[in-house]
Amino acid sequence: MDSEDPQERPDDISNIINGLERYNPEAVSNLEDYLRHQCENRYTDSNANRTLLKLYQLNPDRVKDEVITNVLVKALTCFPAPQFALALHLIAPSLLAPNPRAELPEAIAKLRELSNQLQGAQYARFWATLDSDDLYADLTTDIEGFEELMRVRIATLISHAYREIEFSVLEQWLGLEGQASLKFVTETAGWKVDGNLVKIPKNPENEAKKSEVREDVNVDMFSRVVRRAWEEIM
């Protein structure tokens, strides 16, 4: 999954990103429509979304809270890539400051909490947090298949680090239980369940590799060390 330059990107969006149109306020509506298409079709164009946030910086009168949160939620689906942090840095500080009359700062704080948990591999806590407040459901409702996208990302990272894992632990990390977890493990991930263990196929990331350490020490190097030690004694 290439979230920087996805193959789904149309030519008109490429022209905006790579040309002077990236500074044209009129490009905002095209980029917003494109973000909506991303949300509906389960792909992410982080480059285009950052361009949109930059235009919001330059044209604060065009800012839409829902668009900003959608960009951040889409960025979450790209973890462990730093897309969330990159997007967050493009949001004006005035929009991040706590304000009892504004909902956006609270929404961003909630999403930042999720991002921190994902980056810290606190997957069980991530799912518990996601279920702890109805606001999370509101923030992710526009992103088609959000939970499945997150489970696939988590499963991919697990497959990079493990060859086998307890099924009960995996259920917590995937936020699933019972038949739902069994179906995801066997059908979506393609792993095998053996009793209470889940067997993950060998891949270049989780395969143990033999490392060879070679030290090339020639006679001249050894003689210099001996000579220096002898000179220090004398």
N, C-alpha and C positions, 0 to 999 in steps of 0.2 A: 504494500500500500504506500504510494507516494503522495504524501499530503502537500508537498511543496509545488510540484508540477504534475498534477493528475492528468491522465489522458482524456478525462471527461471535459476538460476546460475548452470552451469554444473560442474561436478566433477573435471575436470582438472583445472578450475579456482579456485575452493575451495582448491585444493592442492597447488596452487601458493600462495593464500592468507594466508593459515594456516601453510605453511612449509618454508623451507629455500629457495625455489624457488622465494620467494618474493624479494630476493636480487640478483637474476640471471638476468643479462641484456638480456638474450635470451627470457625471459618471456614477454618482452615489446610487441613483435608482437602479442602474444596470447591475451594480455590484450587490445591492440588496436583493434583487430578483435572483441573482446567481446564488447567493447564500441560501435563499429559500429552496432552490433546486438541489443544493447539496444536502440540506436537511431532509428533504423528501426522498433522496436517492442513495443515502448511505455512503457518501464519499466526502472528502474534505479537500479544499484548496486553501491552505494556510496563507499562501502568498497573496491571493486575491483578497482574503479576509483581512489581512494586515493592511492592504492598500485601502480598504474601506474604512478601517479604524483611523488610518492616517488622514483620510479626507474628513472624518468626523473631527479630528484635532483641528484641522484648518477651517472647518465650517461648523462650529458648535451649534448653530441654529438648525442643522439637519440631523442632529443626534436623535436616535431612537433607542430607548432603553432595551426593548425586546431584541433588537438586532445585536446590540452589544452582548447580551447574555447568550444569545444563540451562537455568536462567534466563540465565546469562551467555552460553552458546552461542546461545541464541535472540536475545539482544541483539546479538551479533556480526552476525547476518543483517540487522540494521537499519542497518548503517553506510552512509553517514557520519553518521547521526543519533547523538547522544551517549548512546544507551541503555545501552551497556556501562558507561560511566563513572558514569552515574546509578545503575545497579544495584550497581556495585562499592562506591559510597559508603554503601550500606545494609547492607553486610556487616560484622559486628562485627570490630574490629581483632584480637581474640583468635583469630579464625578465619583471619586472614591471616598471622599471625606464623609464621615457619618453625618446624616441629616435626618431629623425626625419627620421632615416633610417629603423626603425622597425615598423610594424603594430600591433604587439601583445600588447604593452602597451596601445595603444588607444582602442583596442578591449576589453581588460580587464577593462579599466576605464568605458567604455560604459555598460558593463555587471554589474559592481559594482553599477552603478547608478540605474539600474533596480532592483537589489537586495535591495538596500536601500529603494526604493519606495514600494516594496512589503512588506518588514519587517515593514514599517511605515503605512501599510494599505492605501497607496495612490494609489488606484487601477485605478482611472480615469487618473491620471498623468502617471501611468505605461503604459497604452495603448497609450496615446498621445506621450509619449517618444518613444515607440516602432515604431510608425508610422512617426516619425520626421526625420529619417535618413535611407537611404538605407543600411547602414552598418549593422543595426539590422537584416534586412532580410537576409543578407549574413551570419550573425552569427548563425541564427536559422534555416537555410535552411536544414541542415542535420538531424534535430530532427523532426521526423514524428509526425504530430499533435500537434506541440508545443503550438499553441494558444488555442486549445481545452483543452489540459492538464492544461494550466494556468487557463482557465475559470472554470474548474472543481475544482481546488484547491481553487480559490477565492470563488466559490459558497459554497464549504464545510465550509469554515471559516465563511461566512455570515450566513449559517444555524446554526452555533454554537452560534451566537450572537443575531439573530433576529427571531421573530415570524411572522412579517410582515414588508414590506419595500415598498416604492414608486417605481413603475415600472420605472419611468424616472431616478431615482437615480441608480437603479439596472442596467439599460442599460449602464450608464456611467461606472459603476464598472466592467461590463463584456466586455466593448468595442464592444457592438453590438447595433443595432437599428432595428426597424420595425419587419418584420416577422422573421428575424434571431434571434432576442432576444426572441420573443414569443416562437419560436420553442425550443430554448435552455431551457428556463424556464419551459415549460410544459412537454417536452419530455425527455430532458437530466437530468434536476434537479428533475422533477416530482412534481413541485410546481403548485399552482393554482393562476390564475389571477382574481381578483375581482375589476373591474373598473380600477383605477390607483394604486391599491395595489396588491402586490404579497404576498400570504399567504404561510408561510413555516410551514410544519408539526412539531408537537412537537417532541423533541428528548431529550436525557439526558443532552445535553449541553445547550439548550435554554429554558428548562423548569424551571419555577420559583419553588424554593424549600423552604419550610418552615424550618427555623432554630430554634432550641431550645437551649436556653442558661440556663444552670443550675449552680447555685452557692450553693455548699455544705458548709454551715457554721454551725458548731455544737456549743453547749453551751459552751464548753471549750474554743474554739477560741474566742467567743464573750466576755466571762468573762476576758480573758487575755487582750483584747483590753481595756475594761472598767478599769481594774486594773492599766494598764500602764498609761492611761489618768489621773486617780486619783492620781497616784504617781507623775506625772509631775506637777499637780496643787499644791500638798503639798510641 
